[in-house]
């Protein structure tokens, strides 16, 4: 995987930019890494005025507690995937 190669080269100090496509690829990889870290560490839940506010990275949603019909326990990180 090319993205993994970029990251390894950056960490070891052997990365050399010789073409625009390498810079573009590096930019895309860094944006994806930052986005995933933002999603992972920026996820939280707050209960305010009878609502659950869910934040995950740039996404935010609100659920009214009294409208919840059932709760299902799941054991996976991506609980929204069925």
N, C-alpha and C positions, 0 to 999 in steps of 0.2 A: 504494500500500500504506500503510495507516494506521500501522503500526509504524514504517516509515521516516520518516514525517512527524513522529512523536513524537521520534525520535532527532535529526532535523535541527533541530527546534524547541528541544530541550534544548541542543544544541551551539551554536546561535546566540543563545540566551538569550531567545527569544520565546515560550517555552512558558507557557501559562496554564491552571491547573486550574480549571475552572468547573463540572464535574459529577463525580459519583462514578464514572461509567463511564470518564471520562478517567483518573482515578487507577488504576482497575482495569486498564485497558488499558496504562498506563505500567508498572504492576507486572508484568504478564504479559510485556511486552517486555523489561524488565530481567532477569527470571528466565531467560528464554530466552537472552539475550545472555550472562549469567553462566554458564549451563550449557554453552553452546557453547564459550566461552573455557576453561572447566574441562576439557572434553573435549579441546580442541586442545592446550593447554599441559600438561595433566595426564596425558598418555599416555607410558608408559614400559615398558620390559622389563627384567627382572632374572633372572639365572640363579643359582639357589641349590639345592644338594644334588640335582642332576640334574633340576631342574624349571625351566621358564620361567614366571615370574610376570608376567602382563600386567595393567597398570593403565591405565584410561582414564576419567578423571573419577571418578564414584562406582562404576564397575564394576571388578571384579577377577576374573580367572580364572587357573587354573594348568594347565599342560600338562606331563606327564611326558615328558622328552626321549626315552627309549628306546621310548616308544609311538608316536612319529612314524613314519608309513609313507612319506610323500613330502612334498616341499616344492615349491611352485609359485611362480614369480616373477610378480608382477603390477605394473602401473604405474598404480595409481589410489589415491587417498587412502582410499576406502572399500573395502578389499580383501576385506571379508566379503560384499560385494554381488556377485552373479554376473552 
